[in-house]
Amino acid sequence: MLVCGSIIVAMPELQIDCYFTFTRTHMKLSNTLRIALFSTSVGLMAPSVAFADLCEKPPAVNLNAISSEEVDNDMVRLNWQVQIQAGTANEAMNAVNTVLEKSINNLSKNKDISKLKNNIQTYPQYGKNNVIQTWQGVGSLTFEMPVQALKTQKNLNVAEGLTLSNLEYFPSEGRIEQSREKLLQSAMKEFQNKASIAAKGFGKTGYTLGEVSINDENQGPPSYPRMYAASADMMSKGMEVAPAAGSSRVSVSVNGRVCLKP
């Protein structure tokens, strides 16, 4: 076995297993791109059927490069809740709906608020002998706004009865897109560098691209937003300045296969 770094060579009569460890020291620098390489692997082998038309003759190399950085969370999602008990399910639902409707009317006038959503559910409250005694109506209200707007607006004007249950911080789509462009360029450059190193290491004159895919690991809503629990008495009449919003990691990876020239 030849240990030479995350490279696996498979030939008809000879097999050489090689392992690389790529280590990068991460430093916290403002406005500095941070690149992380994880599970980087290179496979030198006869082409599979899927790549036969792209790499007609062995050897071919599988490569992976990941570029990532921390971006500031500039948006916040606020989740509110109201609970009301009443004699019937209809009464409980109407009472909750009144609170939500008043809040929605007020919040709709705020230009900084977006993605306003609400939900109502009712639950029976049982007493002795499993007899329904009362009904509980539960309403939720969710909306998003810029972190800076939350810090400056002391009164969000939601109806009394709503309790702020938690805050979720995340980067805006515009900020993510801005980061993606830099990360994609960095990942592609890293991919090309690895291809050149692999070709040189195996005594080849160069390489050509086989098939390449780009994976954006941050598509859709953020998977792990930074969340803070809010105190139960944090009501509509006033809001404390939000805690530090923190940051989220944005990543782009380039995966592919290159064909080594003789």
N, C-alpha and C positions, 0 to 999 in steps of 0.2 A: 504493500500500500504506500502510495506517495502522497504525503500531506503537503498541499500547496494552495489550499484555500477555496472553499465553496465551489469547486469545479469537479465535475464527475465525467470521466472520459470512458466511453464504452466503444470498444472496437471488436470486430468479429473474434479475434483470438487473444485479446489483451484487455484487461480492465484495470484502470487506475482510478482510485478514489482520492480526491483532493478536497481540502477544506480550508476556506479563507475565513478570517474574522475581520470584519471592517469595524473600526471603532472611531467615532468622532466625539470630540469633547464639546459639550454644549455650554455656551456662555450666554448669560442674560444681557443682551445689548439692545437698546432701543433702536427701532428702525433698521435692524439687521436681520437678514434672512437666516433662519436656522434650518439646516438640512439634516434629516435623520434617515439612515439607511437601515432597514430591518429585513432580516431573513433573506439577504441577497444570495441568490443561487445561480450558478452557471452550469448548464449541462451540455456536454459535448458528446454527440451520439448520432447514430444513423437517423435520418428524418422519418417522422411518423407519416401516416397516410394523409393527415390533415395538412401537413406542410410539404408534401412531396413535390407539388408544383412550384413551390417557392424556393426550396433548397433541394435541388435534384440530386446533388452529390454530397455525401458527408465530408467534413463534419459540420454540424450546426450547433449553435450556442443559445441557450435560454437565459435571458437576463431580466432583472427587475431592479428598478430604482425608485425610491420614494423621497419626495421633498415636502417638508412641512414647516409651519411657523405658527406662532401664537398671534392672534388678532384680538383687539379689544372688543369686549361685549358692549355694543352701543345701543342695544334694544332691551326692553324688559317686558315680560308677560305677567300681568297681574291676574290672580285667580281669587275671586270673591265667592262667599257662600252665605246663604240665609236659611234659617230653619224656623218654621212656624207650626204650632200645633193647633188643631181645630176639631170640632165635633164630627165633621164629615170630610171625605176626601175632596169633594168639590170646594168646600170652604177653605181647606188648607191650600189647595192649588190656587184659588183666586187671591188669597192673601199674599202668597209668594209672588204671584204674577204682578200684583200691584206694586210691590217693591221693585221688582226687576224692570217693569215698564217705566216707572219714574226714573230709575237710574239710566236706562237706555236713552230716554228722551234728553236727559241732561248731558250724557257723555257724547251723544251724537253731534252736539254742537262744538265739541272740542276738536280742532283741526289736527291735533297731535295724536289722537287716538284712532287706531285702526283694528280691523279684524274683531269686531265686537260680536260676541256669541253668548247665548244663554241657554239654560236647560232647566226643566222642572220635573221633579218626581215626587210621588206620594207613597207613604208607607203606613200600614196599620199598626197601631200600638195596642198590644193585647194585655188584658188583665187576667183575673182568675178565670179558670175553666176555659181558657183560650177564647174569651169573648173580647171583641174589639171595643176598646174604650174611647180612644181618640185616633186621629190621623195626623201624621207629621208630613208637612210639605217641605221639600228641600230644593232650593234653587241655587244655581251656579251662574256666575257671570265672569267672562274672560275677555280681556282685550290687551292690545300691545301698544307701546308708545316708546319714543326715544328716551334713553336713560337721562339725558340732560333735561328733557321736559319734565320728567318725574321729580328731579331734584329742585326745579324752580317753581313747580306748581304745588302750593301748600294745600289746596283744596280741590279734590277731584270731583266733588259734587255728586257722589253716589248717594242713594237714598239710605236713610237711617234703617238699621236692621241688617245691612250687609256687613260681613266681617271679612277682612283681607286674610286669606289663608296662607298664601305664599307668593313669592316673587321668583320669576325665572329669567335669568340674564343670558343673552345670546347675541352673536354678531348679526348685523343686518345683511341682507342679500347683496347689497351694493359693496359692502366691505369685504364680504367673502369673494365676490367676483374679482375685486381689485387684487386680492391676494392670490387667487387662482392663476392669474396670468403670469405672475412672477414665478410661482411654484412650478408651473408647467414647463417654462423655459429652463429652470434649474434641473428638473427631473430629466428632461430630454438630453441636456448636456451631460448629465451624469451617466445616462444610459449609453450615449455615444462614447464616452471615455472608457466605460467598462468593455464595450465591444472592441475598441482599439487595443486595450490591454490584453484581452483574451486572444485576439488575433496575433499580436506580437509574441505573447507567451507561448503559443503553440507553433511559432515559426511560420506563420502565414503572412501573406503580403497585404492583407486587408480583409474587409468584410462587406457584405451587402445586406440590406434589411430584408428579412423574410416577412413576418407578420408582427405588427405592433398594436397594442391596445393601451388606451389611457383610462385610468380609473379615478374618478373624482369621489373621494370618500366622504364628501360633505354635501351630497345632493339631498334636497329636501330639508325639513326642519332639523335643527340640531338635536343629536341623539342624547347628549349629556349636558343640558344647560346648567348653569350655576344657579342653585336654588337656595332661597332663604325662607325659613318659616317666619310668619308675621305674628305678632302678639294678638290675642283674641280681642283686645279692646281697641285695635287699630281701626277706627271707624271712618265714616265719610267726612267728618268735620275737620280733619287735619291729617297730614301725612308727614312723617319724619323724612329727612333727607335719606335717600336710598343708600344702603351699604355699598362698599366698593364693588363695582360690577365685575371685575376680574377679566379673564380672557378665555378664549377657546382655541383649540388647535385645528388648523385647516391643513389638509394633506392632499397631495396629488401623486399618483404612482404611474409609472410607465413600465409595461411588461411586454416582452416580445421575444422574437427569435431572429438571430442573425446568421447568415451563411458565411463561413470563413473561406476566403479565396485561397487557392493553392500557393 
